Amino acid sequence: MSERKNPYEIIGGAGKVEELVDRFYDLMSLEEVFADLRAMHSQDLSGSRDKLKLFLTGWLGGPDVYSPKYGHPMLRARHLPFKIGLKERNQWLACMYRAMEDCGIDGQIGAQLEESFFNTADWMRNQPN
């Protein structure tokens, strides 16, 4: 009987998470369509890149490398200072979906992750529109 793999293993582990996060933030910085999303971040994205890489590693089923460094993710609480409505959610999702596509994360695992990202991003909303 074969051992069932988690999303982290299926997409390719640490290397693929790093590639995905780097592409996500590169797109955010390069594409005008993501300008509002980019404006919500600090000028230096290195801390955001690091935190997202560590968070996604555990969120996808890999080792818990975020909590030992930053404590419990408290995802929604950490994002409360930012106004996140439909526009911001949709920009974040579009940027992440494009990064996934560019990194070759597609098929069944891509669809599964898109749904999970949507649910998480929608839960982050703190504005009605």
Buried (B, 14 or more C-beta within 10 A) or exposed (E): EEEEEEBBBBBBBEEBBBBBBBBBBBBBEEBEEBEEBBEBBEEEBEEBBBBBBBBBBBBBEBEEBBEEEBEEBEEEEBBEEEEBEEEBBBBBBBBBBBBBEBBEBEEEBBEEBBEEBBEBBEEBBBEEE
